[in-house]
Amino acid sequence: MGPSPITPRAGETKELATLTPFGQGRLIRPNTPSELIRVSSMLSTEDVKNLIEAYIPGADVAVADMTGTSDHFNIQVTASEFAGKSRIEQHKMVQSALGEHLTTTIHAVQIKTNTPN
């Protein structure tokens, strides 16, 4: 299902005046061009991996798409930066790396963290 045209708001371009498919058949209406890009963009496993590696340099990251829909990911991260941190702190680091994607393009994550042997 592609974007559905709707009547533009005052000052909107035709491109912005679309309903963007999101999640389980819900439709949202972006307010700005950056929202249009941010909301309609799907993340690949490589995108998720790159976000985490940029946030946690030197991390060994493996990402799998659990459903084939690019919104449910299994993430395994091994990093020396996790040493001395609780499991919750380690997971928060991974979640921080994903940033706003956790509230927009990503619906669910399964995270497993470890320190190198």
Secondary structure as UniProt FT lines:
FT   STRAND          4..5
FT   TURN            10..11
FT   TURN            14..16
FT   STRAND          18..22
FT   TURN            23..25
FT   STRAND          26..28
FT   HELIX           33..40
FT   HELIX           45..55
FT   TURN            57..58
FT   STRAND          60..65
FT   STRAND          72..78
FT   HELIX           80..82
FT   TURN            83..84
FT   HELIX           87..98
FT   HELIX           99..103
FT   TURN            104..105
FT   STRAND          108..114
//
